[in-house]
């Protein structure tokens, strides 16, 4: 079934990297795309998605190196709605 994950307004690049990484991590175990998005958003709200030392950390065990233009940004958590609230699933949630 086809669906798309889209942002309803402008969001930061680094926040999008965090959300998408977390979404795909949860998509491996969640049978429904909408649930994977919800789990990713909850992880961001709880502060479990963050950048530190040029790496992205999420609910996975290891950090992921960020692209050079994002790695130089200061450490950050993504609990503020600015980073995750604009995303919605369009199409089928399965």
Buried (B, 14 or more C-beta within 10 A) or exposed (E): EEEEBEBEEEBBEBBBBBBEBBBEBBBEEBEEBBBBBBBBBBBBBEEBBBBEEBBBBBBEEEBEEBEEEBBEEEEBBBBEEEBBBBBEBEEEEE
